[in-house]
Amino acid sequence: MRFDGVIFDLDGTLWDSCESVAASWNRSLEARFGSAGCFSREDIQGIMGLTGAEIAARLFSSFGSRAAQVCALCLEEEAERLSVLGGKIYPGIEAMLKELYPKAGLYIVSNCQRGYIESFLAFSGLGGYFSAWACEGETGLSKAENIRLLAARKGLRRPVYVGDTATDEKSAREAGCAFVHAGYGFGSAQAPDAVLLSPAELPVLLEAL
């Protein structure tokens, strides 16, 4: 394999947590603000991959000047709950990671809040496959910057980024990475280096690039 590291997006690439996130946010709004939560799976899917500030502007604007505060609380309590509520791990993820693990370092970079990646790892039991991870909520950096940061920390010279959205593609290009589009996820891509129709295809696809 000519790549020395495979960096994964999380939502829409490794799992789908939309239903659990919606349930968590609705619970937080009712318990903390006496507001009947009405977030749906579709609402959450529409903001996957966005930063906290972008989510606050898009879905919490009805709270006016408190939008950022309310959003931050929902995100914080969501990260705490997801280790139990979890999400749907895409079929074939663990087998794919197990096959790639001896060949290249495996990592996660996401625009999520602090604690979210750890919740995924705790729920999925897949933490042993990943050497490191980075997120916007931890570093305050963009996805492209976090990809570059992680690559520098781990001495990666030829990383590939696997994600499902146009934002992932743009970030990978800005970071100087090859990009594989997870076509089974939430979004689309314009000119990926390859398209992944299921996680199981990734090891063979990377060998062929």
Buried (B, 14 or more C-beta within 10 A) or exposed (E): EEBBBBBBBBBBBBBBBBBBBBBBBBBBBEEEBEBEBEBEBEBBBBBBBBBBEBBBBBBBEEBEEEBBEBBBBBBBBBBEBBBEBBBEBBEBBBEBBEEBBEBBBBBBBBBBBBBBBBBBBBBBEBEEBBBBBBBBBBBEBBBBBBBBBBBEEBEBEBBBBBBBBBBBBBBBBBBEBBBBBBBBBBBEBEEBBBEBEBBBBBBEBBEEE
